Amino acid sequence: MSRKYIEEDIKVLEGLEPVRKRPGMYIGSVDNNGLHHLVWEIFDNAVDEIISGNVDTIRLTLHKDNSIEIEDNGRGIPFGKNVTTNLSTIDTVFTFLHAGGKFDDNAYKTSGGLHGVGASVVNALSEWMNVTVKREGKVIESKYLNGGKIEQPAKIIGATNRTGTTVHFKPDSSIFRSIIFNPTIIKERIRETAYLYKNVHVIFTNEITKETTTFFSENGISEYVNFINDGKTSLHETAYFHGNSKIDNIDVEIAFQYTTSSSEVIVSFANSVKTKEGGSHETAFKASLTETINEYARKWKLLKEKDKNFEGDDVREGLTAVISIMIPEKIISYEGQTKNKLFTQEALAAVKRMFAPKFTYWLEENKKAAEKIINKAMVARDARAAARKARENVRKLKSTGREILILSGKLTPAQSKNPKEKELFLVEGDSAGGTAKLARDKFRQAILPLRGKVMNVEKAKLHDLLVNEEICTIISTLGTGIGDEFKLENLKYDKVIIMTDADTDGAHIQVLLLTFFYRFMKPLIENHKVYIALPPLYRITNKNSKAVSYAWNEQTLNEEKKKNVNHEIQRYKGLGEMSAEQLRETTMNVLTRQLIKVSIDDIALAERRVSELMSDNVAIRKLWIDNNIDFSPESE
């Protein structure tokens, strides 16, 4: 018999309690993404002061205790008493949900913040927070503890002739899985801000590594495009377009450049917030780009009458573009609090109105560049047709059963039929593959040995991949398809684990596979499905007790040596030297293994690195190696 549903079952959460009770509703998650979202909420408030024309310097500091401090030289938060809460405005902003200056356009015409919950949510999810405001000749300080409880109400602590706001907080370790910040992720966001707002200094200090980096841009998003394309061969100078829609007062900036690469990179922002999933502004840009190029090609008879129009994928091959749009507060609409996708429909028309005529004029004024772009689109179209034929051949393999014969000689499948509990190990070589088959959990783990090194896809077209047996085997095993036909929901495994020898050849195979996934199956990485296994380098045996331990690097080896005075060390040269029991214990057992999760923290940096290290440009690769690799002999 069920218990009665009574009045006492109705709970009223006061103040910031709802945030601590359901943090995912406000910041998306309590993992690494949610942790860094706290930084963006406070950082975006400082950026809003840039947008309003009141800030030229922002300082972001990662302290040794993993606390974050963000300081701007803006107007400073008002500190007088709020008539609604009877608290100072500072305490109101940081302890009440939906309290802020972004619900109308009096204080901010445009803003990255939207719901008025940012500052208070960060406070709610912090162990402590200190806020210092400089305004009207005064220095005012507030302190909060344990999720936003006021420890020290706002009070004047000094005098100053400066203005600005400083927020210093430490995330609550009882809420987040980890409170260790990733400096690379933080620097990506800071770099973007410097490109989005010309002549603004954004300074990042990492007290853990004792490094300070200043980001500054004179030419804005055009420089951002050049940064992404560094190391690639460009077809023309970076194009830049800017305009304001008088109808909705939407400001649009677009910069782009084509390169000889086959990759497409589009980075978009709405009110300085990166829209990772695109939205209305990206949709409008892509449509206008395709329509305008087709119209130009028809006008100048670069497309024959019998030819079909170029498709979007054709005209975007080799394109790098940055889109930045500023939208008034009253009409902006994102997908959720995390703002990954722009929904504002007015942005669709605003981008088309600005971009289409200006791009048409640019093509007319830059005929050589236009011809190169259209020729590249033709090559892409022909390659797409060749890829379609190759796909048809793959489908014929499936229908005839030949694909099953190919896989049967390579893949050792898992017994489970549930993709969510299965793992696929891509293993270097048949020998290691044989050991992995004996070491695996037969129910959950599948083994696919790779014979030799897979092809470098950075130098290949899609149709080249589809006639390569090793690549086709991986595609068929995963079940997702490839390129524009990729469907994550068809993935047959929850994890794809690259397991190679811990040597240069093994590292090269890892890079080749990661380049393949990055270029043609990027959602695998974006959705955290790709991992790298970490086999140990050393096996240490105590000669007296026969106890065995393992070391993954020189540091842990030295520590194990100290523990085992009378010891014997085996250096593994490859996976094939390990017994099935050793491989299981150290590398494949879910309870004892170590895995590296592959993610894209900085899309611009990732694009640069792949181009530098995997393309045909030897000079760029040599320069990177000279600047980043120490070839001096190790000291004894």
Buried (B, 14 or more C-beta within 10 A) or exposed (E): EEEEEEEEEEEEEEBBBBBBEEBEEBBBBBEBEBBBBBBBBBBBBBBBBBBBEBBBBBBBBBBEEBBBBBBBBBBBBBBEBBEEBEBBBBBBBBBBBEBBBBBEBEBBBBBBBBBBBBBBBBBBBBBBBBBBBBBEEBBBBBBBBEBBBBEBBBEEEEEBEEBBBBBBBBBBEEBBEEBEBBBEBBBBBBBBBBBBBBEBBBBBBBBBEEEEEEBBBEBBBBBBBBBBBBBBBBBBEBBBBBBEBEEBBBBBBBBBBBBBBBBBBBBBBBBBBBBBEBBBBBBBBBBBBBBBBBBBBBEBEBBEEEEEBBBBBBBBBBBBBBBBBBBBBEEBBBEEBBBBBBBBEBBBBBBBBBBBBBBBEBBEEBEEBBBBBBEBBBBBBEBBEBBBEBBEEBEEBEEEEEBEEBBEEBBBBBEBEEBEEBBBBBBBBEBBBBBBBEBBBBEBBBBBBBEEBBBBBBEBBBBBBBBBEBBBBBBBBBEBBBBEEBEEEEBBBBBBBBBBBBEEBBEBBBBBBBBBBBBBBBEBBBEEBBBBBBBBBBBBBBEEEEEBBBBBEEEBBEEBBEEBEEBEEBEBEBBBBBEBEBBBBBBBEEEEBEBEEBBBBBBBBBBBBBBBBBBEBEEBBEEBEEEEEEEEEEEE
